[in-house]
Amino acid sequence: MDTYQKDCLKQNRPYLQNAIDLSNELLCVLSSKDVITDEHLEQLQKKKRYDTMTSAVLHLLSEILPKRNPEAFHQFLEGLRCSGQGHVAETLENWLKKNKSNYEQASTSRATPTKPSTKRMSGSEDQRDDSLSTIDHLLWDIENSPNIMKIKLQERKMSIGGDQTEPEECYEVTRKPRGVAVIINNVNFKNKFETRDSSLYDVINMENLLRKLHFEVKKHKDKDAQGIIKCLEDERSNLPESDIFVAVIMSHGSKNCVYGTDGESVQIEEITNIFNGTKCPILKDTPKVFFIQACQGNDHISLSCFRIPRTCHQWKCESVGASQHDGSSVTEPQGDGTDLNLDETDAEPTETNEPEKAHQVVVSSTTPGDTAWRYSDLGSPFIRAIVAVFNRFAHLEHLLDMITMVTHVMLQWSKKHQQAQICEKRSATFSKKLYFYP
């Protein structure tokens, strides 16, 4: 940094050490812009966890930022604004306006930014074994990337007539933003459900990925069952014309449902129906993607938290024990034994007769009857697998092929940790291939 920037941080340190919230949002921005390295990120998180927030802020102000390039100062101010701390950034800018003219650097052009440090923490991406298979690399990403994963997407634009796949076989994806992505994350519950603290990292990682994919991201937290429905209906009423719609629902759950913070269930089908062709005409021909991070029932497990051998991570599941299920069962409807005439229907004729559930896919973190796990310090392997796969393949592969990769890597993860979790692709009614074109 330039001298006047260093002095700005030094002179305002008493104010900054109490005013700055070293939140995950701020750290995420600083990391994504290479203001801090992975090693710095690890240092700051350890100080937050084992010391105090003040000591972590002081370490950032005195030991990290002054050693970075001049551009890092402006990116630091941007990070403050992005994390809701614009008043702190404004204080520093006002100091600069009053004092910058006193420095010799004020009369010269800004120094050419130096290349950010490439030093990485132990076990970093630079130390991967290049002989590993693609799935092994993805598994490495899930388990060894920082809790706030870096998003590095290669750019690709839709090329009419020049793509490997003929345009008529692909959904058209050209708008910016592509559309709206809604994230609902339930953390705190009013009953015996465990708090989902580490899910914060899932929100940050999915938000960063979706923004890089050119989505407008809407985030919501801690909704009861009715609140989940109302939140999605409100978002539906404000949707613009879009190329893609995405919804990410993260909570505790059971078979075919997720739980609100009040412990009441919401059927996954009820969620997807909010955006079907009848109730949401503006998305009638638009591909709709639903990611569900929640257990789908774990009658064989009564513990909500335990340690897996040969790993330092603590694990938590996304459901309650068997004793806390209501035990109700669903009876399949029985036919009357008569033959059906498929040329007849009781429905009113429609203009296109296109099914209202066309152009959608639901991707669940686990299969019915199984558990969805979370690292206590990283978030869920399912969400991390999505980010890892998109990071590597969003510029090459269409969605359903990428979900197949996520399924494959989660299968290997399950075998490694001897935990039954493999994601499920359900209700896939796409009529074309969906590329995201980063």
N, C-alpha and C positions, 0 to 999 in steps of 0.2 A: 504494500500500500504506500501511497505518498505520505509525506510527513504530516500534512494538514489532516489527512484522514485518520492517521494513527492518533494524533493529538485530539481529534474530535472524540474518538472512543475513550481516550484516557481521561480527558477533562470531564466527560459526562459519565464516567464509570459509576460514581456513587448513585446517580439516578438510574442508570441502565440496569445495575445489578438487582434492583428491586422492581423495575418496571417491565423487564422483558420476561415473557413466558416462553421458555424453551420447549414449546409444544412439538408434537410429532409433525404437525403441519409445517411449522417453521423449519424443522430439521429436514423434512422432505424436500422443500424448495431449495435449501442450501445444498443438499446432497445432489439433487438433480442438475443444478447449475455448476457443480464441481467447486463450489465455495469451500466445502469440506469434503475430505476424502472418506472412504470407508473406515479407515483407522481413526480419523477424527470423530466420526459418528459413534463408533464403539466407545471411545473415551468419554464422550459427552453423556451417552446413555448410562454408562457405569457410574459416573458422578451423580447423575440424577437419581439412580436407583440406590446407591450405597452411601452417598454423601447428602448434599442438599442441592436444590435448584439454583441457589445463589452461587455455590461453588462451580457448578456447571457453566453458568452464565459468565462468571469471571474467567474461567478457563477459555471460553470462546473469545472473550474480548481481549484478553491479554496474551494468550499463547497461540491462538489459531489465526484469527482475522488479521492481526498486524503483519503476519508473515505471508499473506496471500497477495495477489496482484491488485492494482488499483481498481479494476473492474469489479472485484469481489465486494468492495464497499457498497457500490450501487446495487449489486445483486442482493446484498444483505438488507438494504432498505426495502427492496422489492419483496423479499421474503417476509419482512415485518408487515408490510401491507397485506400480502396474501394470507397471512395467518391472523388477521384481525387486529394488528398492532400498529395501525397507521399513525396513531398519535405519537408513538415512540419515534417512528421514522421522521415525522414532521419536526419533532424536537431537534433531532440531529441535523436536519436540513436547515433549520433556522440558525443553529450554531455556525454552520458552514457559511451561510450568507453574511453573518456578522464578522467572521474571523478569517475567511479564506484569503481575503485581499492582503492580509499581513504576511502571507507566505510567498516565498519566491516562486513557488510552483504555479501560483495563480496567473503569472504572466506568460507561462509556457504551455504548450499543448500537453495533454495528458500522456504519460509514458505509455509505450506500447505494452499491452498486457503480456505478462509472462505465461508460459505454458503451465497449467495447473499441475500440482504434484501428482505423480503416478504411483506413489507409494501406497500399497494396499495392505490391509490387515492379513494376518495369517489365515490360510485357507481361502484366499481370494480367487476371483475368476482367473487371474493371471497364472495361478498355480494349478489349474486343472490339467488332468492327463489327457492330451489330445488323442490318445488311442481309445478313449471311451466311446461307446456307442451313443447315438442320439438320445435314447431313453436314459442312459446313465448320466449324460450331461444334464438332462431335464431333472432327474432325481437329485443331482448335485445342486442345481439351482434351488430346488424346494428346500433342501436341508441346510444349505450353507450361505445362501444370499442373505444380506442384512434384512432385518424385519421390515424395513421400508425398501422394497426392491427397486432397482434402477430400471427404468423403461427405456429401451433402446430399439425402436422400431425402424426398419428400413422402409423408405418411401416407395410407394407404388401407386400409380394412377390408373383409372379405368381407361383402356385404350380401345375405342370402338373399331373393330375390324383388325386390330393388331394384337389382341390377346391370344394366349394359348387356347382359351376356351371361347367359343363363338359367343357374341354378345347376347343372343337370344337365349342362351343357356344360363345366363347370370342375371341376378337382380341388378338393376342400375343403381350405382352408388356414386353420386357426383356432388351432392349438396355439402356445404359446410355452414353450420354443423350438420353432421349426418342425420341427427335427430336427438331425441331426449333419452337419457339413461337415468333411471330412478333407482336409488339405493336406499333400502330400508334395513337398518341394523338394530336389533333389540339387544340391549346390554344388561339392563337392570330389570329384574322381575319382582312382582309383588307377592310371590308365593315361594315354594321350596326350590324353584329352579335356580341353578347356580348363575352367578354373574358372569357374563361373557367378556371379561376385560380385554383379552388379547385380540378380540374381533376388531378393535380399532385399527390394527394393522391391515386387516382385510379390506376395510373401508378405504384406507389411504391407498393401498395397492390397486384396488379396482378403480377408484376415482382417477388415479394417475394414468392407468392404462386406457380408460375410456376417454379421458381428455386428449391423450395422444392420438387416439383413433378418431378425433374430431367430433366428440359428442358433447352436448350440453348436459352436465351432470347435476341432478337434483338429489340432495341427501336428506334423509329423515332418520330419526333415532327414537327408540323406546315408544313403540306404538302398541296399544292393546289391540285385541282382535278387531273390534269395530274401527279402531283408528287406522289399522292397516288397510281395510277396505276403503274407508273415507279418503285416506291419503292418496291411494291409487286412483280413485274416482275423481278427485280434485285435479290430479296431474292429467288425467285423461281429458278433462274439460278444457285444458289449456294447451293441448298438443298442437304444434304446427304441422304442416305437411312435411313428411320425413322420408328418408331412404331406409332407415332402420330404427327400430325401437328396442331398448334393452331395459329389463328390470332385474335387479339383484335383491333377493330377499334372504336375510341372514338372521337366524333365531334358533331357539330350541324347537324340536319338532317330533312328530310321530308319523306313522304310516299315512302317506298322501296328504299331510297337513303340516302347517307351521303354527307355533304358539305366539299369541300376543303376550304383552307384559303382564296381563291379568290372568294368564294361564289358560285362557280360552283358545280353542283351535280355529284355524282358518284353512279350509280345504285349498290345496294348490289349484285345483280346477276352478274354484271360485275366483282366484286371483287372475288366472289366464283369461277367464270369461269376460272380465272387465274390459279387455282390449280386443275382443273378437270382432268379426266383421259386422255384426249386427249392432252391438253396443258402441263400437268405436269406428264409424264409417271412414274416418280420415286415415285409418291404418288398414283399411280393408285389403289392399293389395301390397302392403308393406310387410317385410319380414320382421317377426317379433321374437326376441330371444329372452328367455327367462332362466336365470341362474338361481338355484335354491341351495343355500348352505344350511342344512339342518339334518338332524337324525331322522330316520324313517322307521323308528321302532327298534328297541334293543332288549327284547324280553329275556335274552340270555345273559344280560349284564345288569347288575344292581349297583355297581360302583360308578360314581360320576368322575372320579379322578384317580389316577395311579401312575406309577412310573414304569416305562417299558425298559427292559434290560438292554444294556449296551448303548444307551443314549443318555445325554445329559438333559434332554428336554422333558418337561412335565406335560402330560397329556390330559385333555378334558374332553368329555363327550357332549353332544348337543341334544341330549334328551334326559328324561328322568328314568329312575329304576322301574323294574316291572311292577313293584308294589304301588307305584303312583299312576299307572295306567288305569283307565276306567274299565277296561276289560270287555267293553261292548264289542259286538261283532256285527258284521254286515251280511245280510242274507241276499244271495243272488236272486234276482227275479226269475220266476219260472215261466216258461212258455206254455201255451195252451195246446200244443201239439198239432196245430193246423199249419198247412203250408203257406208260405208267403208269396204273394205276387209282386215281384220287384218292379213291375211296370206301373204300379199304383202307389199313390201317396196321399195322406190326409192333409198335407201342408199346402198352403196357398202357393201358386206358382210365383217365382221370383224372376227378376230380369236376367240373372246369370246362372242361378242355381248353384253358385259356388259355395261350398261348405263354409260356415262362419268361423271354423277353427283352422282354416287354411293359412299357410305362410307363418307357422309358428314352430318353435322348438322349446322344450323344457329340459334343462340339464340339471339334474339333482346330484348333490355331493355324494350320495350313497344310494344303494338299492333298498327296496322295501324290506323291513325287518332288520336292517343293519344300522350301525352307528357311524356318525360323522365326527371326526376328531379334530381337535385344535392343539397346536403347540401353545404352551402358556406364555411363551415369549416371542412368538413369530406370527401367530394367526393360524389359519387352517391350511393343511396341505392341499386341499382341493382348490382354494382360491389361488394359492401360490403356484399350483400346477397350471392353472389357466393363464396366469401372468407369464410364467416361464415359456409356455408353448406359444402364446401370442408374440412374445418378445422375439422368438426365433423364426416363426413361420407365418405371421400375419400378412407378410408381403408376398407369400408364395401360395398358401393353401386356403381353401374355402372353409367355412365354419365347421361343417359336419366332419370333415377330415381332421381338423384341429381337435375337435371333441373326442374323436377316436384316439388321438395321441394322448389327450388328457386321461382317458380311460386306461390306456396302456401303461402310462407312467404311474397312475394310482394303483394299478394292479401290482406293479413291481414294488411300490412303496408298501403295500399291504403285505406282500411276501416277506419283505425285509424286516418289518416290524411285527409280523405275525398278528396283524389286526385286520379284521374284515372290513374293508372299505373300498369300494370301486364305484366310480360315478356312473350314473345312468342317464342315457339320452332317451327321452320319452316324448310322445306326442309330436314327432318330427313330421310336419306336413308341408315342408318346403317344396315348391315346384321348380325351383332353380337353385343354382349354386350361389352362396352368399360369400363374396369376398369383401373385406373391410377396407382395402386400399388405403393403408396408412399414409 
